């Protein structure tokens, strides 16, 4: 069976950001279906484990994809899809 391993996009690249633009926004945590985000704002040098629970994200998305498409792939992205800053960037890109 085939497994989706890479998603190719035509999204423009940008200069890296080293400061969050979240402000008081908490949308990513609110929409995470697996409760993986801890509500800690990203900052340069932060350890991933401080921000989110990788196992919850991977296990939850793998189980959902197994039920929905028959493959246990670790693909979700809800936090990115619903991020107001990301949506604004893509719209104005």
N, C-alpha and C positions, 0 to 999 in steps of 0.2 A: 504494500500500500504506500502511496505517496505521502510525504510529510512536508508541510510548508515550513521551510527553515529560514527564509529571508523574505522580507517585504521590501520591494524597491519602490521608492517614491520620487516624485519630481518636486519635492519641497525645496525651496531655496535655503541655502545655508546662511547663517548669520554669525556675527562675532560672538564669541562665548560671553555669557553673563556671569559675573561673580557675586552678584547681589540679587536676592530674591525680589520679586515684584508682587509678592502675595499680599502684603499689608495684613489686614485682618481677614482676608479671604480664607475659607476653609472648605471650599467646594470639593476639592479632590478627596478629602477625608469623608465628606458626606456621601459622595457617590460610590465610593469603593464598596463593591458587593461582598468583599471578604473581610472587611475590618482590618486591613493590613496597614493602613497609614496611621501613624501615631499622633499626628497633629503638631509635629516638630518642624519648624520652617527650615528649609535647606539653607546652607551657607557653605562657602568654600572650605573644603577640608573635612566636612562632616562625614562620619562613618554611616554607611547605608543603614545599618541596624538601628541607629538612633532615630531614623526617619520612618522606616517601615519594616514590617515583619515579612521577610522574603518568603518564608515557608507558607504563610497564610496566602500570600499572593499566588505563588506557584501552585500550591495544592488546590486552592479554590478555582483558579482559572483552568487548570488541567482537568479537574473533575467536571466542571461545566462544559468544557469543550468535548470531553468524552461523551457526555450525555447528548449534546446538541449535534455534533458533527461526526461522532464516532472515533475521534482521535484525541488523545490526552495531551494536547499541545499547551504549553505555557504561553498563552497569548490573551491579553485582556486590554489594557490601555484606557480603561474608563477614566482614570485620573487625568490623563492627557486630553482625552476627547472633551471633557467637561470643564477643563481649566479655562476660566475667562480670559486670561492673558494669552494662552495658546490660541484660543478661538479668534481673538482680536488680531494676533500676529498673522494667522493663516488667511483671515479675511482681507487684511491690508497688504499681505505679502507681496 
